[in-house]
Amino acid sequence: MIEKVFLPVSVGITFDHKKRKVIPKWVLWEGRLYPVEKVGLHHTYQEGRTLFHVFSVAAKTLFFRLVLNTDTLNWRLEEISDGLPD
């Protein structure tokens, strides 16, 4: 089931300077640490002058849609899914 949420989260990342790529490594949500097992799609969009990076990542049992605001450097969880149909 997919659930839309708009909550602040903590995200640990690494930056590969050779590939010039940011890679989310873990998500801290509601006091639990979820190691990222797979990074899916990544895209950007702009609202006014603010650029947002959107990452789709999968932990062992959950899927997260994470958004990074490049003005504030704050992360937001927009969507979470357990992979089961509604």
N, C-alpha and C positions, 0 to 999 in steps of 0.2 A: 504494500500500500504506500502510495506517495503522499507525503504530508508537506504542505507549504508552511514554512515558518520564516520568521525574520528576526533572528537572534544573534547577538554577538558571540563569537567563539574565538578560541586561540588556535593558531595553526603554526606548526613548525615546518620550516622550509629549508631547502638547500638551493644554492645557485651554482650551476655548472658553467664556469666561465668559458670553456671551450665550445660548448653548444649554445651558450647564452640563453639558458633555459632555467626557469624556476620550477622546483619539484616539491610539492607538498609531501611531508613525511609523516605527520600525525595531526589529529584533530582532538582538541580538548573541549568536550561538550558535556554540560551538566555534571561536572566533576569526574567524568570518565575519559580516559585516554584511549583513542582509537588509532592504532597504527595504520597508515595508508598502505594497502597492498597493491593497488593499481590506480594509475592516473589515466583518466579517459580524455574526454574533449577539453580543450582550453580555447577560449575566445575572449575578445574584448568588446566593449561598447562604451559609448560616450554619452553622458548627460551634461549638457552645457559644456563647461571646461573640464569636468572631472572624468577621468578614464577609469573604467572598472575592468578587472580581470576576473573571469569566471572559470572555475575549475570543477570538473566532475571527477570525484574520486570514490574509490570503494575500499572499505575496511572489510574485515572478515564477514560480518553479518549485515552491514549497513552501507548504503550509498549516500553520499553527501554532495550537494551543490553549494560550493563556496564562492563568495564574492569578495574580492579585495578592492577597497577604495584607495586609489593611488594618491589622493590628496591627504587623507587622514591616516593612511596605512592601517586602517581597521578592517578586520575580517567579519563577514556576516554569513551565517548559515541560512540559505533560502529554501532549501528543499532537503528532505530526508526520506529514504525509502528502505524498507526491509526486503524488497524484491518480490514480495508476494502480491498476487492480484487483489484488487479491492474487494 
